[in-house]
């Protein structure tokens, strides 16, 4: 019974979260409750809790995590300054009058927006508000339009610079070092956020290309559901020129941010500072920055950042209590007993993360699950960059899968009443298949995630 306490703790936290309680306080509160029960029963060593202050201080002084509020500020600034809206208008000017053209524009703009925000909910809601009414009015079927928007909105999980990859990079780095220490061959080499950014480029671009290929094929087969009945004429050359000027600046900002990391000229944290400053200057140039909007951006950035770090603190307490009850040994023994070795262990971890994605956001899963399973998988020889990309793609697929996918809920909240929930479910099905296909490709051919980092960083 005592050896099952870690599982009881995990199940209890999931139950509390399903009741709607705040994630950060559910993690910390439930863990402290179980610790108190264990101390009272003489089955938990209270000295584990003595490490809590050090964990919190280590979190607050972590230079890598400074990138989180800066990337959030960059994304919020680009949203509040209506740059995303201008991007969509610009792309639609050149592509919107062809079957499937507006859908391709949505994918490209969504990719850029994902690269700037890295937050699934923000991207889905923004693209839903901006593009869904237009797509419906131009003859797109509700299922095709909503499926494209939902799938595009989840690109924030994998397209760098992504907040999900920043958090994953920090957790995987710690887990990799712990695994090396446990194996007795510790070295200063480890996985970094920059490694994950570079590793995610090829899978992220492949996913976008697969989306566009599907849209092109669908538009050829069913043009009447992809805006093929529209009779509007193309915009004038002058309007398209102005639109292209609107597109270049945000793209240049993202290229500078990511390029500075790839070139080794800046760390992810320094690049995040460049991105935040660049987004602010871009908003100022477009006369979309005033004191009121700056206050709104700062307040929203503070709110999201506080949520992230409170969850991190709660997850740190959970991790200590979980290990205090012997949870890591329990999982290690279970993985060691599996037939199929590493393949079976990774498959089970992927399945658990996939289903947890129905009830937990990527932040909770990153801070709760990955620190537990990461060191064990690394000790079994799993590449940390490959694992990080697989987890990000896995969560992206989970957020898109009916009936509990977060992206579906976000879009349902802003979609017109005439759009049925079943339309959204049907629309995302082909994109789920595409994501599963990419997951299978990376699982079979890990070099898709690991080749570019090996070239860039040697």
C-alpha positions as CSV (number, residue, x, y, z in Angstrom):
1,X,0.0,0.0,0.0
2,X,2.8,2.4,0.9
3,X,4.6,1.8,-2.4
4,X,1.5,2.9,-4.3
5,X,1.4,6.3,-2.6
6,X,3.1,8.1,-5.5
7,X,0.3,6.8,-7.8
8,X,-2.4,7.8,-5.3
9,X,-0.8,11.3,-5.2
10,X,-0.8,11.6,-9.0
11,X,-4.4,10.4,-9.3
12,X,-5.5,12.7,-6.5
13,X,-4.0,15.8,-8.3
14,X,-5.6,14.8,-11.6
15,X,-9.0,14.6,-9.8
16,X,-8.5,18.0,-8.1
17,X,-7.7,19.5,-11.5
18,X,-10.8,18.0,-13.1
19,X,-12.8,19.8,-10.4
20,X,-11.5,23.0,-11.7
21,X,-9.1,24.2,-9.0
22,X,-6.1,26.3,-10.0
23,X,-3.2,24.1,-11.3
24,X,-0.4,25.7,-9.3
25,X,-2.1,25.5,-5.9
26,X,-3.5,22.1,-6.7
27,X,0.0,20.7,-7.3
28,X,1.5,22.3,-4.2
29,X,-1.5,21.9,-1.9
30,X,-2.2,18.2,-2.7
31,X,1.5,17.4,-2.4
32,X,1.8,19.1,1.0
33,X,-1.4,17.3,2.1
34,X,0.1,13.9,1.2
35,X,3.4,14.8,2.8
36,X,1.6,15.7,6.0
37,X,-0.3,12.4,5.9
38,X,2.9,10.6,5.4
39,X,4.7,12.4,8.2
40,X,1.9,11.7,10.6
41,X,1.9,8.0,9.6
42,X,5.7,7.8,9.8
43,X,6.0,6.8,6.1
44,X,7.4,10.0,4.7
45,X,10.8,11.7,5.6
46,X,10.1,15.4,6.3
47,X,13.7,16.2,5.3
48,X,12.6,16.1,1.7
49,X,10.6,19.3,2.2
50,X,13.7,21.1,3.4
51,X,14.8,21.3,-0.2
52,X,11.7,23.4,-1.2
53,X,13.3,26.8,-0.5
54,X,16.3,25.9,-2.6
55,X,14.1,24.7,-5.4
56,X,12.1,27.9,-5.4
57,X,15.3,30.1,-5.2
58,X,16.8,28.1,-8.1
59,X,13.7,28.6,-10.2
60,X,13.7,32.4,-9.5
61,X,17.4,32.7,-10.3
62,X,17.4,30.5,-13.4
63,X,18.7,32.7,-16.3
64,X,17.1,30.4,-19.0
65,X,13.7,31.0,-17.6
66,X,14.1,34.8,-18.0
67,X,13.3,34.1,-21.7
68,X,9.7,33.2,-20.7
69,X,8.4,36.6,-19.8
70,X,10.3,38.2,-22.7
71,X,8.9,35.8,-25.3
72,X,5.4,36.3,-23.8
73,X,5.9,40.1,-24.0
74,X,6.9,39.7,-27.7
75,X,3.8,37.7,-28.5
76,X,1.4,39.8,-26.6
77,X,2.8,43.0,-28.1
78,X,2.4,41.6,-31.7
79,X,-1.2,40.6,-30.9
80,X,-2.3,43.9,-29.2
81,X,-0.8,46.0,-31.9
82,X,-2.9,44.3,-34.6
83,X,0.1,43.1,-36.5
84,X,-1.4,39.7,-36.8
85,X,-4.5,41.1,-38.4
86,X,-2.4,43.0,-40.9
87,X,-0.5,39.9,-41.7
88,X,-3.6,37.9,-42.5
89,X,-5.0,40.7,-44.6
90,X,-1.7,41.0,-46.5
91,X,-1.5,37.2,-47.2
92,X,-5.1,37.1,-48.2
93,X,-4.5,39.8,-50.8
94,X,-2.2,37.5,-52.8
95,X,-3.8,34.1,-52.1
96,X,-7.3,34.6,-51.0
97,X,-9.0,34.6,-54.4
98,X,-8.0,31.0,-55.3
99,X,-9.5,27.8,-54.0
100,X,-7.8,27.0,-50.7
101,X,-5.8,30.2,-51.0
102,X,-7.2,31.8,-47.8
103,X,-6.6,28.6,-45.9
104,X,-2.9,28.6,-47.0
105,X,-2.7,32.2,-45.9
106,X,-4.1,31.2,-42.5
107,X,-1.5,28.5,-42.2
108,X,1.4,30.8,-43.1
109,X,0.2,33.6,-40.8
110,X,-0.6,31.1,-38.1
111,X,2.9,29.8,-38.4
112,X,4.3,33.3,-37.9
113,X,2.0,34.0,-35.1
114,X,2.9,30.7,-33.4
115,X,6.6,31.6,-33.7
116,X,5.9,34.9,-32.0
117,X,3.5,33.9,-29.3
118,X,4.1,30.2,-28.6
119,X,0.8,30.0,-26.8
120,X,-1.8,27.7,-28.3
121,X,-4.9,29.4,-26.8
122,X,-3.8,32.8,-27.9
123,X,-3.1,31.7,-31.5
124,X,-6.3,29.7,-31.9
125,X,-8.5,32.5,-30.5
126,X,-6.7,35.2,-32.6
127,X,-6.9,33.2,-35.8
128,X,-10.5,32.3,-35.0
129,X,-11.6,35.8,-34.5
130,X,-9.7,37.2,-37.5
131,X,-10.1,34.5,-40.2
132,X,-13.1,32.2,-39.4
133,X,-15.8,34.7,-40.4
134,X,-14.0,35.6,-43.6
135,X,-13.5,32.0,-44.6
136,X,-17.1,31.2,-44.0
137,X,-18.3,34.2,-46.0
138,X,-16.0,33.2,-48.9
139,X,-17.6,29.8,-49.3
140,X,-15.3,27.6,-47.1
141,X,-17.1,24.7,-45.4
142,X,-17.3,25.1,-41.6
143,X,-15.4,21.8,-41.0
144,X,-12.5,22.7,-43.4
145,X,-12.2,26.2,-42.0
146,X,-12.3,25.3,-38.4
147,X,-9.9,22.3,-38.8
148,X,-7.4,24.5,-40.6
149,X,-7.5,27.2,-37.8
150,X,-7.3,24.7,-34.9
151,X,-4.4,22.8,-36.5
152,X,-2.6,26.1,-37.3
153,X,-3.1,27.3,-33.8
154,X,-1.3,24.4,-32.2
155,X,1.9,25.1,-34.2
156,X,3.0,27.2,-31.2
157,X,4.0,24.0,-29.5
158,X,6.7,23.2,-32.1
159,X,7.6,26.3,-34.1
160,X,10.6,28.0,-32.5
161,X,11.0,30.3,-30.7
162,X,8.3,28.5,-28.6
163,X,7.7,29.0,-24.8
164,X,6.9,25.2,-24.7
165,X,10.4,24.5,-26.0
166,X,12.0,27.0,-23.5
167,X,10.4,25.2,-20.6
168,X,11.1,21.8,-22.0
169,X,14.7,22.7,-22.6
170,X,15.2,23.7,-19.0
171,X,13.6,20.6,-17.6
172,X,15.3,18.2,-20.0
173,X,18.7,19.8,-19.2
174,X,18.2,19.2,-15.5
175,X,16.9,15.7,-16.1
176,X,19.8,14.8,-18.4
177,X,22.4,16.0,-15.9
178,X,20.7,14.0,-13.2
179,X,20.7,10.9,-15.4
180,X,24.5,11.3,-16.1
181,X,25.2,11.7,-12.3
182,X,23.2,8.5,-11.6
183,X,25.1,6.7,-14.3
184,X,28.4,7.9,-12.8
185,X,29.6,9.6,-16.0
186,X,28.6,13.2,-15.5
187,X,29.9,15.7,-18.0
188,X,29.2,19.4,-18.5
189,X,27.6,18.7,-21.9
190,X,23.8,18.8,-21.8
191,X,20.8,19.8,-23.8
192,X,19.9,23.4,-24.1
193,X,17.0,25.5,-25.2
194,X,18.9,26.4,-28.3
195,X,19.3,22.7,-29.1
196,X,15.6,22.2,-29.0
197,X,14.9,25.4,-31.1
198,X,17.3,24.1,-33.8
199,X,15.9,20.5,-33.6
200,X,12.3,21.8,-34.0
201,X,13.0,23.7,-37.2
202,X,12.8,20.7,-39.6
203,X,9.8,19.0,-37.9
204,X,8.0,22.3,-37.6
205,X,8.5,23.3,-41.3
206,X,7.6,19.7,-42.4
207,X,4.3,20.0,-40.5
208,X,3.5,23.3,-42.2
209,X,4.4,21.8,-45.6
210,X,2.2,18.8,-44.9
211,X,-0.7,21.1,-43.9
212,X,-0.3,23.1,-47.1
213,X,-0.2,20.0,-49.2
214,X,-3.4,18.7,-47.6
215,X,-5.1,22.1,-48.2
216,X,-4.0,22.1,-51.9
217,X,-5.3,18.5,-52.4
218,X,-8.5,19.1,-50.6
219,X,-9.1,22.3,-52.6
220,X,-8.6,20.5,-55.9
221,X,-10.9,17.7,-55.0
222,X,-13.6,19.8,-53.3
223,X,-13.2,23.4,-54.6
224,X,-16.8,24.2,-53.6
225,X,-15.8,23.7,-49.9
226,X,-12.6,25.7,-50.2
227,X,-13.7,29.1,-51.5
228,X,-13.8,27.9,-55.1
229,X,-17.2,29.7,-55.7
230,X,-15.8,33.1,-54.9
231,X,-16.0,35.6,-57.8
232,X,-14.1,38.6,-56.3
233,X,-11.2,39.9,-58.3
234,X,-7.6,40.1,-57.1
235,X,-6.4,43.1,-55.3
236,X,-4.4,45.8,-57.3
237,X,-0.7,45.6,-57.5
238,X,-0.3,48.6,-55.3
239,X,-2.3,47.0,-52.5
240,X,-0.3,43.8,-52.8
241,X,2.9,45.8,-52.6
242,X,1.7,47.6,-49.5
243,X,0.7,44.2,-48.0
244,X,4.1,42.7,-48.7
245,X,5.7,45.6,-46.8
246,X,3.4,44.8,-43.9
247,X,4.5,41.1,-44.0
248,X,8.3,41.7,-44.2
249,X,8.8,43.4,-40.8
250,X,7.2,40.7,-38.6
251,X,9.0,38.0,-40.6
252,X,12.3,39.9,-40.2
253,X,11.8,40.1,-36.5
254,X,11.3,36.4,-36.1
255,X,14.3,35.7,-38.4
256,X,16.5,37.9,-36.3
257,X,15.4,36.3,-33.1
258,X,15.9,32.8,-34.3
259,X,18.9,33.6,-36.5
260,X,20.8,35.1,-33.5
261,X,20.4,31.8,-31.7
262,X,21.4,29.7,-34.6
263,X,24.4,31.9,-35.3
264,X,25.6,31.7,-31.7
265,X,25.4,35.5,-31.4
266,X,22.8,35.3,-28.6
267,X,21.5,32.9,-26.0
268,X,17.7,32.2,-26.1
269,X,17.3,34.6,-23.2
270,X,19.2,37.4,-25.0
271,X,17.3,36.6,-28.2
272,X,14.0,36.9,-26.3
273,X,15.0,40.4,-25.2
274,X,15.7,41.2,-28.8
275,X,12.3,39.9,-29.8
276,X,10.5,41.9,-27.0
277,X,12.3,45.1,-28.0
278,X,11.7,44.5,-31.7
279,X,8.0,43.8,-31.3
280,X,7.7,47.0,-29.2
281,X,9.6,49.1,-31.8
282,X,7.4,47.5,-34.6
283,X,4.2,48.5,-32.7
284,X,5.6,52.0,-32.2
285,X,6.5,52.3,-35.9
286,X,2.9,51.3,-36.9
287,X,1.5,53.9,-34.4
288,X,-0.1,51.1,-32.3
289,X,1.8,51.7,-29.1
290,X,0.6,54.2,-26.5
291,X,0.6,54.2,-22.7
292,X,-2.7,52.4,-22.4
293,X,-1.8,49.6,-24.8
294,X,1.6,49.3,-23.1
295,X,-0.1,48.9,-19.7
296,X,-2.4,46.3,-21.2
297,X,0.6,44.4,-22.6
298,X,2.5,44.6,-19.4
299,X,-0.4,43.4,-17.3
300,X,-1.1,40.4,-19.6
301,X,2.5,39.5,-19.6
302,X,2.7,39.7,-15.8
303,X,-0.4,37.6,-15.5
304,X,0.8,34.8,-17.8
305,X,4.3,34.8,-16.4
306,X,3.0,34.6,-12.8
307,X,0.9,31.6,-13.8
308,X,3.9,29.9,-15.3
309,X,6.2,30.4,-12.3
310,X,3.5,29.5,-9.8
311,X,2.9,26.3,-11.6
312,X,6.7,25.7,-11.6
313,X,6.9,26.2,-7.9
314,X,3.9,23.9,-7.3
315,X,5.5,21.3,-9.6
316,X,8.8,21.5,-7.7
317,X,6.9,20.6,-4.4
318,X,5.1,17.8,-6.2
319,X,8.4,16.4,-7.5
320,X,10.0,16.4,-4.1
321,X,7.0,14.7,-2.4
322,X,6.7,12.2,-5.3
323,X,10.4,11.3,-4.9
324,X,10.1,11.2,-1.2
325,X,7.5,8.4,-1.5
326,X,9.9,6.5,-3.9
327,X,8.0,7.4,-7.0
328,X,11.0,7.6,-9.3
329,X,12.2,4.1,-8.1
330,X,8.7,2.8,-8.8
331,X,8.7,4.0,-12.4
332,X,12.3,2.9,-13.0
333,X,11.4,-0.6,-11.8
334,X,8.3,-0.6,-14.0
335,X,10.2,0.5,-17.1
336,X,12.9,-2.1,-16.5
337,X,10.4,-4.9,-16.3
338,X,8.8,-4.0,-19.6
339,X,9.3,-6.2,-22.6
340,X,10.6,-4.3,-25.6
341,X,13.0,-2.1,-23.6
342,X,13.3,1.5,-24.7
343,X,10.6,1.3,-27.4
344,X,8.0,0.2,-24.9
345,X,9.1,2.7,-22.3
346,X,8.9,5.6,-24.8
347,X,5.6,4.4,-26.2
348,X,4.0,4.3,-22.7
349,X,5.4,7.7,-21.8
350,X,4.0,9.1,-25.1
351,X,0.6,7.6,-24.5
352,X,0.4,8.9,-20.9
353,X,1.4,12.4,-22.0
354,X,-1.1,12.3,-24.9
355,X,-4.0,11.5,-22.6
356,X,-2.8,13.9,-19.9
357,X,-3.0,16.6,-22.6
358,X,-6.7,16.3,-22.4
359,X,-6.9,17.7,-18.9
360,X,-3.5,19.5,-18.4
361,X,-1.8,22.3,-20.3
362,X,1.7,21.8,-21.6
363,X,3.1,23.8,-18.7
364,X,1.8,21.4,-16.1
365,X,2.8,18.3,-18.1
366,X,6.3,19.8,-18.7
367,X,6.8,20.5,-15.0
368,X,5.1,17.4,-13.5
369,X,5.6,14.5,-15.9
370,X,8.9,15.2,-17.7
371,X,11.0,15.6,-14.6
372,X,9.8,12.1,-13.5
373,X,10.3,10.2,-16.7
374,X,13.1,12.2,-18.3
375,X,16.1,11.0,-16.2
376,X,14.8,7.4,-16.5
377,X,14.6,7.5,-20.3
378,X,17.9,9.3,-20.6
379,X,19.5,6.6,-18.5
380,X,18.1,4.1,-21.0
381,X,20.0,5.9,-23.8
382,X,17.2,8.1,-25.2
383,X,18.4,11.3,-27.0
384,X,17.2,14.4,-25.1
385,X,16.7,16.5,-28.2
386,X,14.7,13.8,-29.9
387,X,12.6,13.2,-26.8
388,X,11.8,16.9,-26.4
389,X,10.6,17.2,-30.0
390,X,8.5,14.1,-29.7
391,X,6.9,15.4,-26.5
392,X,6.1,18.8,-28.1
393,X,4.6,17.1,-31.2
394,X,2.7,14.7,-29.0
395,X,1.2,17.4,-26.9
396,X,0.3,19.4,-30.0
397,X,-1.6,16.3,-31.3
398,X,-3.3,15.9,-27.9
399,X,-4.5,19.5,-27.9
400,X,-6.1,18.9,-31.3
401,X,-7.9,15.5,-30.6
402,X,-11.6,15.4,-29.8
403,X,-13.5,15.5,-27.6
404,X,-11.2,17.1,-25.0
405,X,-8.5,18.9,-27.1
406,X,-7.8,22.4,-25.7
407,X,-7.6,23.9,-29.2
408,X,-11.2,22.7,-29.9
409,X,-12.5,24.4,-26.8
410,X,-10.7,27.7,-27.6
411,X,-12.1,27.8,-31.1
412,X,-15.6,26.8,-29.9
413,X,-15.6,29.8,-27.6
414,X,-15.1,32.3,-30.5
415,X,-16.8,30.5,-33.4
416,X,-20.3,31.7,-34.6
417,X,-23.3,29.8,-33.4
418,X,-24.0,28.3,-36.9
419,X,-20.7,26.4,-36.6
420,X,-21.5,23.1,-35.0
421,X,-19.1,21.3,-32.6
422,X,-19.2,18.3,-34.9
423,X,-17.9,20.5,-37.7
424,X,-14.9,21.3,-35.7
425,X,-14.3,17.6,-34.8
426,X,-14.6,16.5,-38.5
427,X,-12.3,19.3,-39.6
428,X,-9.4,18.5,-37.3
429,X,-9.4,14.7,-38.1
430,X,-7.2,15.0,-41.3
431,X,-4.7,17.2,-39.4
432,X,-4.5,14.8,-36.5
433,X,-3.6,12.1,-39.0
434,X,-0.9,14.4,-40.5
435,X,0.6,15.0,-37.0
436,X,0.6,11.3,-36.1
437,X,2.3,10.6,-39.4
438,X,5.0,13.1,-38.6
439,X,5.4,11.6,-35.1
440,X,5.9,8.2,-36.7
441,X,8.4,9.6,-39.1
442,X,10.5,11.2,-36.3
443,X,10.2,8.0,-34.2
444,X,11.5,5.9,-37.2
445,X,14.0,8.5,-38.4
446,X,15.3,10.4,-35.3
447,X,17.7,12.4,-37.5
448,X,14.7,14.6,-38.5
449,X,15.1,16.1,-35.1
450,X,18.8,15.6,-34.3
451,X,20.5,16.2,-37.6
452,X,20.3,20.0,-37.7
453,X,21.5,20.5,-34.1
454,X,24.5,18.3,-34.8
455,X,25.4,20.4,-37.8
456,X,24.9,23.8,-36.1
457,X,26.6,22.9,-32.8
458,X,28.9,20.2,-34.1
